[in-house]
Amino acid sequence: MARRVKRVFFTLAFFLAVSLTSSDDIKETEATGKEDDGRVEQEALTWPPKGVTLEDDPSLWPGHLKPIGANVPNKEVKVLHGFPPPEVFLRDYAIPSVPVLFKAAVTDSVAFKTWNSDEYFRQFPEAGTQKHLIETRKKEIRTQPPTDMTLRQFLDRYSQEDIYMVEGVPKFLRKDVPMPKSLLCEPLTRMLVDTVMWFSSGGTKSVLHNDDVDNINCLYDGKKELVFISYQRYRHKVTLDHPEGSYSSMDVDAVDFTKFPGMREVEYHRVNMSAGDCLYIPYRWFHQVNSYGRNIAVNVWWEHNLRQYVDALSEGCGDLAEDSTLNDFQIEPPSDPSEQGPLMELHSALDAIKDKAVTLEEFEAIVKKDKLLKELITWTPECSYAVKEMFEAIDRNKDSVLSQEDLEGFTDEIEEELDEVLMENMDDIMNIKNDQVAQLRESVAAEVAKGQAESYVELVKKLLDEGRTTIGDSDDTGEHGHQEL
């Protein structure tokens, strides 16, 4: 189960500006690191296919009812040998949103050297007492209820049963897991969100999904195969028909082009991982994951913020030890929206201005300060409309101001309905933000490709500073995002 980090709340807190220094490039290749492990190699194909067009019956298109990414050309993911320095990682991969495989990046770690044995895990007292989340079907279906068991119980059963473990890295194992060296920079470590451990006997298949975080996945045992689709280029072609969990219901073993016709038009990137490799999975890139053989991996998730990434390149990283492990950082998983909904956070926001009626304009200013919206480039009329929808839903006595009176005396049913309205409209603004950032990246990449800009990062910074998403925008297209009201 890939857990979506989706937190919808209002807060007056801002992230501090963060910093990073530059360094030399690391050696890179364009290989995929594939080995002979029984996985099917993609054949060279003529593309677009001859004799069929997008106007024809979608079932006639090559790849219909085949595994995702089959019968189409697959692009390779760039490979580096080891981790690059943080500034290189930010400049070349995180800012332009480019996946990259780090070969043999964690082969010197305790986890790589010891996690290949079940007996290593059994020795810890916590392995017999702490409960962990266990998925009960290896081919992921997110409606399938999970169970829980101790690590020792899991170890007794996982090789014979259709189960796998997905859980925050247990505290007693965090000292074994290195912090990826590309993240050893104070601004980035302040953005850490969660770490997740995946443990199976192989044969797992995820749904096609994306995540609201940036991610480095490190594999400590087994092999993995991932298929990627660019969010920037194909966000309007890939249908995630379960937006509440950011995933698609499509059968990844038999993609139905009649139900998902946009999948005929996308370009796939494919990468194979071996034990010791790590992989950068960019924010919101669509991906599907298969595992082979006894399989243990750890995700390190951190908050994505293009503006902070750019600012970081002109600052300093601090003095973090290269042998730092997950145990050296305070990484708190995000609050569960089911336990702390938007109304709870709104209470906190309004408490900051007690005894004052909040107007629509003041409420909009509160929403603009939500830290999840800091990446919004331009505040649009659509954003204001979403805020107005939220305001009117909260204003129960219809006096055109919000007060504590409006937030008291809820039944469970009313609170659930109001939470749904708030989350739906905040999602609308988040989608506007994501679309703006994707459009900016597309525009900058096109300019660099044409030779019209020497530096991708400098052009990104220029557009962000001017509150624009494309090169051709005029400066008066709308209110710049995050302007104080």
FILOKE-485956 format. One record per residue (C-alpha): residue number from 1; x, y, z. Coordinates in nm, 4 decimals, always signed. Last residue first. Example, Ala and Ser with C-alpha at 12.3 -4.5 7.8 and 13.67 -1.06 7.14 Angstrom:
<votors>
VOTOR   num       east      north         up
VOTOR     2    +1.3670    -0.1060    +0.7140
VOTOR     1    +1.2300    -0.4500    +0.7800
</votors>
This chain:
<votors>
VOTOR   num       east      north         up
VOTOR   485    -0.3013    +4.0899    +0.2644
VOTOR   484    +0.0535    +3.9534    +0.2212
VOTOR   483    +0.1394    +3.8402    -0.1283
VOTOR   482    +0.1640    +3.4634    -0.1302
VOTOR   481    +0.1036    +3.4133    -0.5029
VOTOR   480    +0.1282    +3.7066    -0.7409
VOTOR   479    -0.2053    +3.8651    -0.8265
VOTOR   478    -0.2955    +3.8199    -1.1890
VOTOR   477    -0.1743    +3.8327    -1.5475
VOTOR   476    -0.0073    +4.1713    -1.4894
VOTOR   475    +0.3531    +4.0706    -1.5492
VOTOR   474    +0.2847    +3.9393    -1.8960
VOTOR   473    +0.3261    +3.5688    -1.9534
VOTOR   472    +0.5296    +3.4604    -2.2559
VOTOR   471    +0.7999    +3.2732    -2.0658
VOTOR   470    +0.5459    +3.0664    -1.8774
VOTOR   469    +0.4384    +3.0203    -1.5145
VOTOR   468    +0.4778    +3.3755    -1.3858
VOTOR   467    +0.4979    +3.5201    -1.0344
VOTOR   466    +0.7961    +3.7405    -1.1168
VOTOR   465    +1.0240    +3.5829    -0.8556
VOTOR   464    +0.9052    +3.2359    -0.9577
VOTOR   463    +0.9693    +3.3089    -1.3250
VOTOR   462    +1.3214    +3.4380    -1.2568
VOTOR   461    +1.4057    +3.1497    -1.0259
VOTOR   460    +1.2983    +2.8942    -1.2867
VOTOR   459    +1.5102    +3.0766    -1.5451
VOTOR   458    +1.8116    +3.0679    -1.3138
VOTOR   457    +1.7614    +2.6971    -1.2428
VOTOR   456    +1.7402    +2.5918    -1.6082
VOTOR   455    +2.0540    +2.7875    -1.6919
VOTOR   454    +2.1658    +2.8807    -2.0438
VOTOR   453    +1.8278    +2.9927    -2.1746
VOTOR   452    +1.7084    +3.0320    -2.5347
VOTOR   451    +1.8972    +2.7247    -2.6538
VOTOR   450    +1.5777    +2.5683    -2.7849
VOTOR   449    +1.6027    +2.2864    -2.5283
VOTOR   448    +1.6532    +2.5425    -2.2495
VOTOR   447    +1.3405    +2.7310    -2.3546
VOTOR   446    +1.1343    +2.4124    -2.3762
VOTOR   445    +1.2544    +2.2956    -2.0326
VOTOR   444    +1.1575    +2.6333    -1.8841
VOTOR   443    +0.8045    +2.6166    -2.0258
VOTOR   442    +0.7478    +2.2583    -1.9147
VOTOR   441    +0.8767    +2.3353    -1.5653
VOTOR   440    +0.6511    +2.6397    -1.5350
VOTOR   439    +0.3506    +2.4419    -1.6578
VOTOR   438    +0.4168    +2.1704    -1.3999
VOTOR   437    +0.4416    +2.4305    -1.1222
VOTOR   436    +0.1187    +2.5960    -1.2343
VOTOR   435    -0.0650    +2.2632    -1.2644
VOTOR   434    +0.0423    +2.1596    -0.9156
VOTOR   433    -0.0755    +2.4901    -0.7708
VOTOR   432    -0.4109    +2.4709    -0.9508
VOTOR   431    -0.4488    +2.1138    -0.8246
VOTOR   430    -0.3734    +2.2320    -0.4708
VOTOR   429    -0.6425    +2.4991    -0.5079
VOTOR   428    -0.8974    +2.2365    -0.6122
VOTOR   427    -0.7814    +2.0064    -0.3324
VOTOR   426    -0.8477    +2.2887    -0.0871
VOTOR   425    -1.1972    +2.3055    -0.2335
VOTOR   424    -1.2640    +1.9353    -0.1916
VOTOR   423    -1.1063    +1.9250    +0.1531
VOTOR   422    -1.3183    +2.2118    +0.2839
VOTOR   421    -1.6415    +2.0736    +0.1374
VOTOR   420    -1.5716    +1.7235    +0.2735
VOTOR   419    -1.4869    +1.8593    +0.6184
VOTOR   418    -1.8203    +2.0421    +0.6147
VOTOR   417    -2.0136    +1.7246    +0.5353
VOTOR   416    -1.8300    +1.5267    +0.8056
VOTOR   415    -1.8878    +1.8018    +1.0615
VOTOR   414    -2.2570    +1.8150    +0.9787
VOTOR   413    -2.2917    +1.4367    +1.0186
VOTOR   412    -2.0945    +1.4236    +1.3437
VOTOR   411    -2.3222    +1.6933    +1.4858
VOTOR   410    -2.1672    +2.0343    +1.5152
VOTOR   409    -2.2425    +2.2660    +1.8073
VOTOR   408    -1.9563    +2.5067    +1.7576
VOTOR   407    -1.7649    +2.6248    +1.4533
VOTOR   406    -1.9944    +2.9064    +1.3435
VOTOR   405    -2.0061    +3.0435    +1.6987
VOTOR   404    -1.6269    +3.0627    +1.6961
VOTOR   403    -1.6626    +3.3345    +1.4365
VOTOR   402    -1.6771    +3.3707    +1.0615
VOTOR   401    -1.8334    +3.6722    +0.8917
VOTOR   400    -2.0990    +3.7123    +0.6216
VOTOR   399    -2.3906    +3.6794    +0.8694
VOTOR   398    -2.5050    +3.3515    +0.7140
VOTOR   397    -2.5537    +3.1699    +1.0465
VOTOR   396    -2.3613    +2.8678    +0.9189
VOTOR   395    -2.0656    +3.0605    +0.7775
VOTOR   394    -1.8490    +2.7491    +0.7359
VOTOR   393    -2.0006    +2.6519    +0.3987
VOTOR   392    -1.9920    +3.0121    +0.2779
VOTOR   391    -1.6233    +3.0467    +0.3622
VOTOR   390    -1.5327    +2.7202    +0.1924
VOTOR   389    -1.7086    +2.8158    -0.1308
VOTOR   388    -1.5516    +3.1639    -0.1139
VOTOR   387    -1.2067    +3.0066    -0.0800
VOTOR   386    -1.2713    +2.7937    -0.3894
VOTOR   385    -1.3811    +3.1045    -0.5820
VOTOR   384    -1.0675    +3.2894    -0.4733
VOTOR   383    -0.8515    +3.0062    -0.6054
VOTOR   382    -1.0402    +3.0076    -0.9358
VOTOR   381    -0.9842    +3.3843    -0.9589
VOTOR   380    -0.6092    +3.3057    -0.9553
VOTOR   379    -0.3298    +3.3451    -0.7000
VOTOR   378    -0.0092    +3.3058    -0.8993
VOTOR   377    +0.2886    +3.0847    -0.8214
VOTOR   376    +0.1404    +2.8493    -0.5645
VOTOR   375    +0.4398    +2.6785    -0.4062
VOTOR   374    +0.3544    +2.8142    -0.0610
VOTOR   373    +0.0167    +2.6429    -0.0865
VOTOR   372    +0.0958    +2.3473    +0.1398
VOTOR   371    +0.2187    +2.5948    +0.4012
VOTOR   370    -0.1275    +2.7460    +0.4353
VOTOR   369    -0.0655    +3.1207    +0.4404
VOTOR   368    -0.2959    +3.1813    +0.1453
VOTOR   367    -0.5776    +3.0195    +0.3434
VOTOR   366    -0.5420    +3.2729    +0.6241
VOTOR   365    -0.5447    +3.5643    +0.3743
VOTOR   364    -0.8607    +3.4228    +0.2170
VOTOR   363    -1.0226    +3.4211    +0.5626
VOTOR   362    -0.9302    +3.7862    +0.6074
VOTOR   361    -1.0948    +3.8776    +0.2764
VOTOR   360    -1.4036    +3.6696    +0.3570
VOTOR   359    -1.4364    +3.8456    +0.6912
VOTOR   358    -1.3301    +3.7041    +1.0252
VOTOR   357    -1.5217    +3.8190    +1.3320
VOTOR   356    -1.2803    +3.8889    +1.6157
VOTOR   355    -1.3069    +3.7529    +1.9675
VOTOR   354    -0.9972    +3.5399    +1.9207
VOTOR   353    -0.7560    +3.5996    +1.6341
VOTOR   352    -0.5173    +3.3086    +1.6903
VOTOR   351    -0.8147    +3.0931    +1.7888
VOTOR   350    -0.9326    +3.1276    +1.4284
VOTOR   349    -0.6311    +2.9373    +1.3006
VOTOR   348    -0.6601    +2.6684    +1.5667
VOTOR   347    -1.0296    +2.6140    +1.4946
VOTOR   346    -0.9437    +2.5931    +1.1257
VOTOR   345    -0.6972    +2.3176    +1.2047
VOTOR   344    -0.9657    +2.1098    +1.3745
VOTOR   343    -1.2116    +2.1834    +1.0942
VOTOR   342    -0.9653    +2.0624    +0.8320
VOTOR   341    -0.9631    +1.7117    +0.9788
VOTOR   340    -0.7446    +1.5596    +1.2464
VOTOR   339    -0.8029    +1.1879    +1.2932
VOTOR   338    -0.9140    +1.1017    +0.9389
VOTOR   337    -0.6584    +1.3497    +0.8061
VOTOR   336    -0.3834    +1.1341    +0.9656
VOTOR   335    -0.1135    +1.3644    +1.0946
VOTOR   334    +0.2114    +1.3482    +0.9043
VOTOR   333    +0.4895    +1.1115    +1.0128
VOTOR   332    +0.7503    +1.2630    +1.2457
VOTOR   331    +1.1137    +1.2465    +1.1452
VOTOR   330    +1.3481    +1.3658    +1.4181
VOTOR   329    +1.6842    +1.2859    +1.2650
VOTOR   328    +1.9922    +1.0911    +1.3769
VOTOR   327    +1.8110    +0.7542    +1.3817
VOTOR   326    +1.7606    +0.7763    +1.0063
VOTOR   325    +2.1366    +0.7367    +0.9753
VOTOR   324    +2.4205    +0.9853    +0.9393
VOTOR   323    +2.7495    +0.8463    +0.8050
VOTOR   322    +2.8184    +1.1593    +0.5987
VOTOR   321    +2.7957    +1.3739    +0.9117
VOTOR   320    +2.5927    +1.6931    +0.8713
VOTOR   319    +2.7816    +2.0234    +0.8782
VOTOR   318    +2.5563    +2.2949    +0.7412
VOTOR   317    +2.4149    +2.2964    +0.3922
VOTOR   316    +2.4798    +2.6591    +0.2938
VOTOR   315    +2.2766    +2.9088    +0.0897
VOTOR   314    +2.2418    +3.0053    -0.2781
VOTOR   313    +2.1148    +2.6642    -0.3900
VOTOR   312    +1.8560    +2.6567    -0.1122
VOTOR   311    +1.6508    +2.9373    -0.2651
VOTOR   310    +1.5854    +2.7212    -0.5710
VOTOR   309    +1.4787    +2.4218    -0.3628
VOTOR   308    +1.2634    +2.6457    -0.1426
VOTOR   307    +1.0698    +2.7756    -0.4426
VOTOR   306    +1.0268    +2.4273    -0.5854
VOTOR   305    +0.8753    +2.2915    -0.2645
VOTOR   304    +0.8318    +1.9161    -0.2237
VOTOR   303    +0.8060    +1.7856    +0.1300
VOTOR   302    +1.0226    +1.4878    +0.2161
VOTOR   301    +0.9839    +1.1122    +0.1962
VOTOR   300    +1.2540    +0.8518    +0.2608
VOTOR   299    +1.1338    +0.5147    +0.1323
VOTOR   298    +1.2909    +0.1942    +0.2585
VOTOR   297    +1.3099    -0.1354    +0.0720
VOTOR   296    +1.3125    -0.5051    +0.1582
VOTOR   295    +1.2363    -0.7795    -0.0927
VOTOR   294    +1.2754    -1.1550    -0.0915
VOTOR   293    +1.2509    -1.2242    -0.4642
VOTOR   292    +1.1018    -0.9896    -0.7235
VOTOR   291    +0.9062    -0.6664    -0.6703
VOTOR   290    +0.6805    -0.4727    -0.9075
VOTOR   289    +0.6145    -0.0963    -0.8854
VOTOR   288    +0.3858    +0.1401    -1.0763
VOTOR   287    +0.4566    +0.5104    -1.1131
VOTOR   286    +0.2963    +0.8454    -1.1891
VOTOR   285    +0.5282    +1.1359    -1.1142
VOTOR   284    +0.3648    +1.3455    -0.8405
VOTOR   283    +0.6911    +1.4552    -0.6759
VOTOR   282    +0.9931    +1.2866    -0.8272
VOTOR   281    +1.0905    +0.9253    -0.7534
VOTOR   280    +1.4661    +0.9216    -0.6828
VOTOR   279    +1.5931    +0.5643    -0.6814
VOTOR   278    +1.8406    +0.3851    -0.4574
VOTOR   277    +2.0464    +0.0762    -0.5396
VOTOR   276    +2.2056    -0.1583    -0.2851
VOTOR   275    +1.9906    -0.4567    -0.3843
VOTOR   274    +1.9044    -0.4339    -0.7532
VOTOR   273    +1.6716    -0.1890    -0.9264
VOTOR   272    +1.5254    -0.2009    -1.2774
VOTOR   271    +1.4003    +0.1191    -1.4410
VOTOR   270    +1.1364    +0.1965    -1.7022
VOTOR   269    +1.0234    +0.5323    -1.8397
VOTOR   268    +0.6944    +0.5354    -2.0284
VOTOR   267    +0.5599    +0.7901    -2.2743
VOTOR   266    +0.1868    +0.8560    -2.2725
VOTOR   265    -0.0560    +0.8597    -2.5633
VOTOR   264    -0.2291    +0.5221    -2.5382
VOTOR   263    -0.2806    +0.5748    -2.1635
VOTOR   262    -0.5249    +0.8550    -2.2426
VOTOR   261    -0.7829    +0.5963    -2.3492
VOTOR   260    -0.8332    +0.4635    -1.9931
VOTOR   259    -1.1614    +0.2727    -2.0029
VOTOR   258    -1.1370    +0.1697    -2.3707
VOTOR   257    -0.7594    +0.1443    -2.3307
VOTOR   256    -0.7968    -0.1381    -2.0778
VOTOR   255    -0.4596    -0.2023    -1.9126
VOTOR   254    -0.4200    -0.5751    -1.8438
VOTOR   253    -0.1594    -0.6502    -1.5758
VOTOR   252    -0.1806    -0.3011    -1.4220
VOTOR   251    -0.5577    -0.3438    -1.3846
VOTOR   250    -0.6795    +0.0158    -1.3815
VOTOR   249    -0.8259    +0.1446    -1.0538
VOTOR   248    -0.5957    +0.4458    -1.0574
VOTOR   247    -0.4333    +0.6111    -0.7584
VOTOR   246    -0.4082    +0.9452    -0.5781
VOTOR   245    -0.5846    +0.8234    -0.2639
VOTOR   244    -0.8799    +1.0636    -0.2577
VOTOR   243    -0.8266    +1.1108    -0.6309
VOTOR   242    -0.9491    +0.7561    -0.7011
VOTOR   241    -1.0020    +0.7759    -1.0774
VOTOR   240    -0.6379    +0.8628    -1.1324
VOTOR   239    -0.6664    +0.9245    -1.5055
VOTOR   238    -0.3404    +0.9716    -1.6934
VOTOR   237    -0.3723    +1.1959    -1.9991
VOTOR   236    -0.4014    +1.5432    -1.8427
VOTOR   235    -0.0976    +1.4953    -1.6164
VOTOR   234    +0.0997    +1.3679    -1.9146
VOTOR   233    +0.3884    +1.6069    -1.9688
VOTOR   232    +0.4497    +1.7447    -1.6194
VOTOR   231    +0.3453    +1.4257    -1.4410
VOTOR   230    +0.5957    +1.2171    -1.6345
VOTOR   229    +0.5072    +0.8468    -1.6455
VOTOR   228    +0.7236    +0.5937    -1.4619
VOTOR   227    +0.7399    +0.2123    -1.4671
VOTOR   226    +0.9307    +0.0483    -1.1842
VOTOR   225    +1.1013    -0.2888    -1.1560
VOTOR   224    +1.2360    -0.4111    -0.8240
VOTOR   223    +1.4977    -0.6620    -0.7147
VOTOR   222    +1.5785    -0.8358    -0.3870
VOTOR   221    +1.7321    -0.6981    -0.0658
VOTOR   220    +1.8282    -0.3533    +0.0631
VOTOR   219    +1.6474    -0.1355    -0.1915
VOTOR   218    +1.6531    +0.2409    -0.1322
VOTOR   217    +1.3581    +0.4597    -0.2352
VOTOR   216    +1.4175    +0.8356    -0.2457
VOTOR   215    +1.0894    +1.0263    -0.2474
VOTOR   214    +0.9456    +1.3703    -0.3121
VOTOR   213    +0.5991    +1.4134    -0.1668
VOTOR   212    +0.2367    +1.4308    -0.2816
VOTOR   211    +0.2577    +1.0793    -0.4251
VOTOR   210    +0.1481    +0.9226    -0.7528
VOTOR   209    -0.0378    +0.6073    -0.8424
VOTOR   208    -0.0554    +0.3069    -1.0729
VOTOR   207    -0.1438    +0.0181    -0.8411
VOTOR   206    +0.1362    -0.1768    -0.6830
VOTOR   205    +0.2421    -0.5297    -0.7659
VOTOR   204    +0.4066    -0.7581    -0.5084
VOTOR   203    +0.5659    -1.0851    -0.6225
VOTOR   202    +0.8485    -1.0831    -0.3745
VOTOR   201    +0.8855    -1.2384    -0.0292
VOTOR   200    +0.7826    -0.9057    +0.1195
VOTOR   199    +0.9057    -0.6097    +0.3272
VOTOR   198    +0.8434    -0.2389    +0.2592
VOTOR   197    +0.9701    +0.0111    +0.5196
VOTOR   196    +0.8465    +0.3717    +0.5218
VOTOR   195    +1.0199    +0.6913    +0.6311
VOTOR   194    +0.8290    +1.0134    +0.6915
VOTOR   193    +0.8104    +1.3886    +0.6323
VOTOR   192    +1.1596    +1.5335    +0.5981
VOTOR   191    +1.1572    +1.9055    +0.5115
VOTOR   190    +1.4007    +2.0062    +0.7864
VOTOR   189    +1.6389    +1.7444    +0.6446
VOTOR   188    +1.6292    +1.9310    +0.3121
VOTOR   187    +1.7280    +2.2692    +0.4558
VOTOR   186    +1.9980    +2.1038    +0.6695
VOTOR   185    +2.1700    +1.9244    +0.3832
VOTOR   184    +2.2398    +1.5539    +0.3895
VOTOR   183    +1.9649    +1.4734    +0.1396
VOTOR   182    +2.1963    +1.3663    -0.1443
VOTOR   181    +2.3758    +1.1441    +0.1078
VOTOR   180    +2.0678    +0.9276    +0.1530
VOTOR   179    +2.0155    +0.8923    +0.5315
VOTOR   178    +2.1631    +0.5560    +0.6126
VOTOR   177    +1.9471    +0.2776    +0.7564
VOTOR   176    +2.0816    +0.0544    +1.0338
VOTOR   175    +2.0186    +0.3058    +1.3161
VOTOR   174    +1.6535    +0.3132    +1.2117
VOTOR   173    +1.6014    -0.0535    +1.3002
VOTOR   172    +1.4910    -0.0210    +1.6671
VOTOR   171    +1.2686    +0.2730    +1.5708
VOTOR   170    +1.0672    +0.0633    +1.3271
VOTOR   169    +1.0707    +0.2107    +0.9736
VOTOR   168    +0.7159    +0.3338    +0.9201
VOTOR   167    +0.5090    +0.0476    +0.7912
VOTOR   166    +0.4418    -0.1673    +0.4865
VOTOR   165    +0.4583    -0.5419    +0.5418
VOTOR   164    +0.3623    -0.8007    +0.2825
VOTOR   163    +0.1056    -1.0770    +0.2532
VOTOR   162    -0.0044    -1.3537    +0.0147
VOTOR   161    +0.1229    -1.6331    +0.2394
VOTOR   160    +0.4082    -1.8854    +0.2387
VOTOR   159    +0.7173    -1.6619    +0.2552
VOTOR   158    +0.5432    -1.4079    +0.4784
VOTOR   157    +0.4338    -1.6460    +0.7545
VOTOR   156    +0.6957    -1.6935    +1.0275
VOTOR   155    +0.8609    -1.3601    +0.9474
VOTOR   154    +0.5256    -1.1841    +0.9931
VOTOR   153    +0.4773    -1.3382    +1.3363
VOTOR   152    +0.8296    -1.2295    +1.4292
VOTOR   151    +0.7605    -0.8757    +1.3072
VOTOR   150    +0.4473    -0.8570    +1.5196
VOTOR   149    +0.1079    -0.8633    +1.3523
VOTOR   148    -0.1420    -0.6293    +1.1929
VOTOR   147    -0.4184    -0.6617    +0.9342
VOTOR   146    -0.4956    -0.4733    +0.6156
VOTOR   145    -0.8408    -0.4299    +0.4550
VOTOR   144    -0.8512    -0.4697    +0.0743
VOTOR   143    -1.0020    -0.1511    -0.0725
VOTOR   142    -0.6564    -0.0431    -0.1807
VOTOR   141    -0.6131    -0.3313    -0.4192
VOTOR   140    -0.2432    -0.4100    -0.4472
VOTOR   139    -0.1349    -0.7366    -0.5982
VOTOR   138    +0.0397    -0.8760    -0.2903
VOTOR   137    -0.2836    -0.9161    -0.0925
VOTOR   136    -0.3186    -0.9063    +0.2851
VOTOR   135    -0.1230    -0.5899    +0.3628
VOTOR   134    +0.0433    -0.5978    +0.7043
VOTOR   133    +0.0674    -0.2972    +0.9368
VOTOR   132    +0.3068    -0.3619    +1.2234
VOTOR   131    +0.2623    -0.4583    +1.5901
VOTOR   130    +0.5483    -0.4239    +1.8398
VOTOR   129    +0.6029    -0.7091    +2.0866
VOTOR   128    +0.8049    -0.9948    +1.9389
VOTOR   127    +1.0263    -0.7931    +1.7060
VOTOR   126    +1.0718    -0.5411    +1.9892
VOTOR   125    +1.2988    -0.7915    +2.1687
VOTOR   124    +1.5392    -0.7773    +1.8700
VOTOR   123    +1.6961    -1.1113    +1.7706
VOTOR   122    +1.4243    -1.1965    +1.5152
VOTOR   121    +1.5363    -0.9218    +1.2757
VOTOR   120    +1.8848    -1.0668    +1.2244
VOTOR   119    +1.7345    -1.4141    +1.1960
VOTOR   118    +1.5407    -1.3054    +0.8881
VOTOR   117    +1.8736    -1.2580    +0.7079
VOTOR   116    +1.9350    -1.0304    +0.4084
VOTOR   115    +1.8901    -0.7316    +0.6416
VOTOR   114    +2.2495    -0.7552    +0.7658
VOTOR   113    +2.4929    -0.6107    +0.5098
VOTOR   112    +2.2510    -0.3821    +0.3238
VOTOR   111    +2.1014    -0.2538    +0.6495
VOTOR   110    +2.4429    -0.1900    +0.8028
VOTOR   109    +2.5331    +0.0324    +0.5086
VOTOR   108    +2.8294    +0.0053    +0.2683
VOTOR   107    +2.6114    -0.1098    -0.0224
VOTOR   106    +2.3960    +0.2031    +0.0084
VOTOR   105    +2.4509    +0.3829    -0.3247
VOTOR   104    +2.5245    +0.0759    -0.5373
VOTOR   103    +2.3606    +0.2463    -0.8362
VOTOR   102    +2.1723    +0.5750    -0.7807
VOTOR   101    +1.8820    +0.5713    -1.0262
VOTOR   100    +1.7404    +0.9063    -1.1419
VOTOR    99    +1.3932    +1.0511    -1.1914
VOTOR    98    +1.3824    +1.4095    -1.3281
VOTOR    97    +1.1762    +1.6875    -1.1690
VOTOR    96    +1.3676    +1.9941    -1.3037
VOTOR    95    +1.4268    +2.1184    -0.9450
VOTOR    94    +1.4781    +1.7732    -0.7888
VOTOR    93    +1.7058    +1.6305    -1.0604
VOTOR    92    +1.9894    +1.8451    -1.1953
VOTOR    91    +2.0017    +2.1410    -0.9567
VOTOR    90    +1.8737    +1.9700    -0.6425
VOTOR    89    +2.0854    +1.6559    -0.6790
VOTOR    88    +2.3887    +1.8625    -0.7730
VOTOR    87    +2.3408    +2.0822    -0.4636
VOTOR    86    +2.2935    +1.7762    -0.2409
VOTOR    85    +2.6154    +1.6035    -0.3529
VOTOR    84    +2.5607    +1.3129    -0.5947
VOTOR    83    +2.4778    +0.9667    -0.4579
VOTOR    82    +2.6432    +0.6540    -0.5940
VOTOR    81    +2.7108    +0.5624    -0.9554
VOTOR    80    +2.4507    +0.7656    -1.1409
VOTOR    79    +2.1862    +0.6222    -1.3742
VOTOR    78    +1.9412    +0.8075    -1.5996
VOTOR    77    +1.6074    +0.6341    -1.6521
VOTOR    76    +1.5569    +0.4510    -1.9792
VOTOR    75    +1.2728    +0.5306    -2.2148
VOTOR    74    +1.0237    +0.2555    -2.2927
VOTOR    73    +0.8907    +0.1948    -2.6448
VOTOR    72    +0.5396    +0.0451    -2.6440
VOTOR    71    +0.4179    -0.3148    -2.6472
VOTOR    70    +0.4063    -0.3252    -2.2657
VOTOR    69    +0.4074    -0.0100    -2.0491
VOTOR    68    +0.1325    -0.1363    -1.8183
VOTOR    67    +0.0727    -0.5051    -1.8703
VOTOR    66    -0.1393    -0.5924    -2.1791
VOTOR    65    -0.5167    -0.5493    -2.2214
VOTOR    64    -0.4526    -0.2988    -2.5036
VOTOR    63    -0.0764    -0.2667    -2.5598
VOTOR    62    -0.0926    -0.1861    -2.9302
VOTOR    61    -0.4074    +0.0177    -3.0112
VOTOR    60    -0.7027    -0.1740    -3.1580
VOTOR    59    -0.8952    -0.1630    -2.8270
VOTOR    58    -0.8988    +0.2177    -2.8499
VOTOR    57    -1.1367    +0.1973    -3.1518
VOTOR    56    -0.9845    +0.4329    -3.4073
VOTOR    55    -0.9529    +0.8114    -3.3746
VOTOR    54    -0.6196    +0.7756    -3.1958
VOTOR    53    -0.4824    +0.6176    -3.5105
VOTOR    52    -0.3996    +0.2643    -3.6255
VOTOR    51    -0.2186    +0.1300    -3.9336
VOTOR    50    +0.1339    +0.2106    -3.8209
VOTOR    49    +0.2278    +0.2421    -3.4560
VOTOR    48    +0.3658    +0.5755    -3.3338
VOTOR    47    +0.6234    +0.4371    -3.2872
VOTOR    46    +0.8094    +0.1504    -3.4498
VOTOR    45    +0.9165    -0.0908    -3.1801
VOTOR    44    +1.2407    -0.2179    -3.0292
VOTOR    43    +1.1505    -0.5009    -2.7951
VOTOR    42    +1.1092    -0.4476    -2.4222
VOTOR    41    +1.2877    -0.7015    -2.2033
VOTOR    40    +1.0737    -0.9313    -1.9919
VOTOR    39    +1.2013    -0.9936    -1.6415
VOTOR    38    +1.3623    -1.3297    -1.5791
VOTOR    37    +1.6498    -1.2083    -1.3657
VOTOR    36    +1.9235    -1.1474    -1.6247
VOTOR    35    +2.0474    -0.8067    -1.5116
VOTOR    34    +1.9428    -0.4543    -1.5980
VOTOR    33    +2.1519    -0.1620    -1.4754
VOTOR    32    +1.9384    +0.0856    -1.6656
VOTOR    31    +2.2169    +0.2626    -1.8530
VOTOR    30    +2.2372    +0.6307    -1.9472
VOTOR    29    +2.5515    +0.7001    -1.7490
VOTOR    28    +2.6663    +0.9437    -1.4835
VOTOR    27    +2.9872    +1.0502    -1.3071
VOTOR    26    +2.9190    +1.3025    -1.0338
VOTOR    25    +2.9185    +1.6772    -1.0883
VOTOR    24    +3.1227    +1.9053    -0.8679
VOTOR    23    +2.9759    +2.1083    -0.5843
VOTOR    22    +2.7381    +2.3961    -0.5100
VOTOR    21    +2.6134    +2.5105    -0.1721
VOTOR    20    +2.2709    +2.4775    -0.0135
VOTOR    19    +2.0237    +2.6732    +0.1947
VOTOR    18    +1.6761    +2.7082    +0.3297
VOTOR    17    +1.4255    +2.9897    +0.3773
VOTOR    16    +1.2153    +2.9132    +0.6838
VOTOR    15    +0.8832    +2.7313    +0.6363
VOTOR    14    +0.5850    +2.9449    +0.7254
VOTOR    13    +0.3379    +2.8920    +1.0098
VOTOR    12    -0.0052    +3.0565    +1.0049
VOTOR    11    -0.1833    +2.7271    +0.9480
VOTOR    10    -0.4854    +2.5966    +0.7606
VOTOR     9    -0.5230    +2.2276    +0.6905
VOTOR     8    -0.5506    +1.9592    +0.4259
VOTOR     7    -0.2833    +1.6965    +0.4687
VOTOR     6    -0.2391    +1.4393    +0.1957
VOTOR     5    +0.0664    +1.2154    +0.2188
VOTOR     4    -0.0530    +0.9203    +0.0159
VOTOR     3    +0.0420    +0.5834    +0.1511
VOTOR     2    +0.1530    +0.3318    -0.1058
VOTOR     1    +0.0000    +0.0000    +0.0000
</votors>
